[in-house]
């Protein structure tokens, strides 16, 4: 007896209310907050593009890697990112961004079109990773590659019985829910013959936050909150130290801000949490990272603070966020310290804990006033002579002076390299976007700054916000990605590019071989930017830079590039790079560096 169709099994009315898989995928992505997809078209992705078109913003990128980096930026800014590519030849170039998303805890949905289930057989398909002399066809190369990064990687499946509609939509929902809850990427292959196939209907919760309604599994929060409240009230110089687990949770960030403002408690962040708060708030001490911290802030934190509430720093010690293991990250040596780290999805335990601390602290409690000029020193602009040459060593000071006199927030997007380290000295205002410093400090993938800046600019433009996106890059990092400029031109996105030019890869340079030479003196970057519809200027001095930058921040569309000729040599580097290079030389046995480091790294030097 032949098996019945599912419409015969459950009735025509049931069959008619079933959505196609593509429709269900759109509803699920929107449910979790995704309204745009970055990608590159391809044959196996064509049905997905057709299903998404007009229901989501399906935005092109110049290549698959940039599409994936844009999705990472979307996850940073909006809480979820989506990338769409074709089978293997499109998905495998996303591996670097997938590693970034895994490392930085970003919920990115990597979608790949795949051969239809009816196409998978002994013949090799043209996108298959398959040499002509192979004995068998391999359809799972991309799945294994993403799984090798520790990422959940699965292919959706169709109906396995004619009397039962498939559950591909539910499978997709489970994967997206996993990414959203766990804050980690997933990789999903979608056979192209399933996209317009009917799938079981889902009754989605009213909103994605209902996913968090399961009971808390850990007890003891009231006891911890009581301890924290008591220690705060007993301290003469308390400090709240905020780490990277707070980065993607705007509600937790707001709770911490409320705690600090209501009770006048000073706060600082790790380098990984830079740009979350307003450095111009009198209570904000900016970023702390041992010897790499400005002198007054370092002195106050290491010498005056007598209690630290450490919220959401990394579970594992990481060299970048712990002063590169130089032994100068003294917060960890303050004995009177409470360390709380999230162990539940989306930091629900930290939200509950801070809420209870707020409840327990008396309304009359105010922390004692700051006992130093640490806060005012951190935001006081350094004025430089107009004719002074502009270099990496004074770039942060000039930008801080410009930001101090401008109520609009600059959203800094530094490229990996010297620009990243120079940006650590920047002071940021609270932005309408919610983030004022966008980069990947732990994974440090070169080539991300333009895709990140693109997504930030799109959001600023959509919000009609006054924030200004400022990309900081060297010539080496810029060459990795400049083809993404076409999308700034097409969308008339506002962007200021500070292009620090010395024609070499300076960071990590240990010789004069050709591998360190990333550009050529004859390359005309200004002509290139003008070809993309932008404007460009040379800025050799502080005065020239200030004048052209101030013109650029008043231009709300299009690209402005400020080319800054830089000299090589340690005296022209930012303080952070000079310190890091000195430390590296000392570790490599350089006698002079060992002596200098011993003096700089001593506790006495911080006093």
Residue, then its C-alpha position, 0 to 999 in steps of 0.5 A: x500500500x503506497x504511503x499517503x501524502x501529508x495533505x492526505x494524512x493531516x488534511x488540506x487545511x493543514x497543508x495550506x497553512x504550511x510556510x515554505x522554508x524560505x518564508x520560515x527562515x525570514x520569520x526566524x531571523x527577524x524574530x532574533x533581531x536580524x533585518x539584513x544579510x550581507x553576502x555574495x550571490x551564487x548559483x546554490x544561493x540563488x533560491x535563498x536570495x529570492x526567498x529573502x528579497x524584499x523581506x530582508x535587506x540583502x546587501x552585496x559585499x565585494x567578496x565573501x570574506x568582507x560579507x562575513x566581516x560585515x556580519x561580525x560587525x552586525x553582531x557587535x552592533x545589533x546583537x546578531x549578524x547574517x552572512x549568505x554565500x554559495x556552496x564551498x567556493x563561497x563559504x570557505x573564504x568566510x573561515x577567517x571571519x568565522x574564527x573571529x566570531x568564535x573568538x569574540x563571542x559573536x552570534x553570526x549566522x553563516x548561511x550557505x546554499x548547498x546542492x539539492x538533496x536530489x543532486x547528491x550522488x556519486x557524481x562530483x558537483x562543480x563546487x565540491x572540494x574534489x580532485x579529479x582523481x579522487x575515488x569518492x565525492x566529498x560533499x561535507x568539506x565546508x561542514x567539517x572545516x567550520x566544525x574544526x573551529x569548534x562551531x556548530x555546523x549542520x545541513x538542513x534536511x527535507x522530508x523523510x516520509x511522504x506523510x510527514x512534512x519536513x522539520x527544516x524550519x524547526x532545525x533552522x530555528x534551533x541553530x539560530x536560537x543556539x547562536x543567539x543564546x550562546x553568543x557564538x556563530x553557527x554554520x548552516x547549509x541549506x539545500x537549494x531544493x528545500x527553500x520553496x518546499x513546505x515545512x512544518x509551521x512554528x509558533x514563535x514566542x512573542x519576542x526573543x527574550x522569552x527564550x530566557x524565561x527558564x529558571x536560573x540554575x544557580x543559587x546564592x546571588x542574594x548572598x553575593x549581592x549582600x557581600x558586594x553591597x557591604x564592601x562598597x559601603x566599607x570602602x574609602x576608594x571603591x572601583x567598578x572594573x568592567x570587562x568584555x562579557x558586558x560588551x554585547x549586553x546593553x541592558x547590563x551596561x545600563x545597569x552598571x551605569x545606573x549603579x555608578x551614577x546613583x551612588x557616585x562610584x568610579x568605574x574603569x574598563x578593560x581594553x576589551x571593553x573600551x568604548x562602552x561608556x562615556x570617557x567624559x563622565x567625571x566618574x569614568x577612568x577609561x581603560x586600564x591595562x597596567x603599564x599601558x595606562x595613562x599615569x594619573x589613572x594608573x596611579x589612582x587605580x593601583x595606589x588609592x583604590x581599596x576595593x574592586x568589583x570586577x564584572x565580566x572580565x575573561x574567565x581565562x587570562x589573556x595577554x592583550x587584556x592583561x598588559x601582555x603578561x608584563x606583570x604590571x596588571x595590578x588590579x588582580x593583586x588588589x586583595x579586597x576584590x570581588x570577581x563576578x563572571x557570567x556562566x548563564x546565557x546572555x549574562x542573566x546571572x550578572x543582570x540579576x546580581x547587579x539588580x540586587x546590589x542596586x536594591x540593597x544599597x541604601x539610597x543615601x549611600x555615596x562613594x567617597x569622592x575621587x581622591x585624585x585628578x585621575x578623571x579630569x586628567x584623563x579627559x583634559x585635551x592636550x593642545x599641540x602646536x599647529x605646525x607640529x608634525x602629525x605622527x602615531x605618537x600624537x595622533x590620539x592627543x589630536x583626536x582627543x582634542x577634537x572630540x573634547x570640543x565636539x558633542x557628537x560622538x566619534x565611533x572609532x574603527x581601528x585596523x589591526x597594527x599600529x593604528x589599533x595600539x594608537x587608538x588605545x589612547x583615545x577618549x570616547x563619548x557615549x554614542x547613539x550607536x551604543x559603541x564608540x570603539x569597534x575592533x577585534x582586540x583578541x582575535x585581531x583579524x587584519x582586513x576588518x576595519x572597512x566592513x566594520x565601518x560600513x555596518x556602523x555607517x549604515x546604522x548611523x545613517x539609518x538612525x539619522x544619528x549625529x555620530x561620526x564614524x572614523x576609521x584609523x588605518x595604516x597603508x598595509x591594512x588598507x590594501x587588504x580591503x579597499x575594494x569594499x569602498x565601492x559600497x560606501x560610494x553606492x550607499x553614500x555612507x559617511x566615513x572619515x578615513x585617517x590613513x597613516x602612511x609609511x609604506x611598510x608593515x611596521x608592527x612586528x617588523x624585524x628586518x628590511x626584507x620585501x615582505x615588510x613593504x606593503x605599498x609603493x611611494x608612487x601609489x596615489x591613494x588620494x586619486x583612488x579615493x576620488x575615483x570612489x567619489x570621495x574627497x582626500x587631503x594630505x595632512x602633514x601637520x597638526x593644523x592641517x589635520x585639525x582643519x580638514x578633520x573638522x570639515x569632514x565631520x560636518x559632511x554627512x555623506x561620502x568618503x573623506x580620506x586624510x593621508x598622514x605621512x608617517x616616519x619610521x622609528x620608535x620616537x614616532x610611535x604611540x606610547x603603547x607600541x613603544x612600551x610593547x616593543x621594549x617589552x618584546x626586546x627585553x624578552x628576547x635578551x636585549x641588555x638595554x631593554x632589560x634594564x629599561x623594562x625593569x625600571x618602567x615595570x617596577x611598582x615604584x615607577x607607578x607611584 
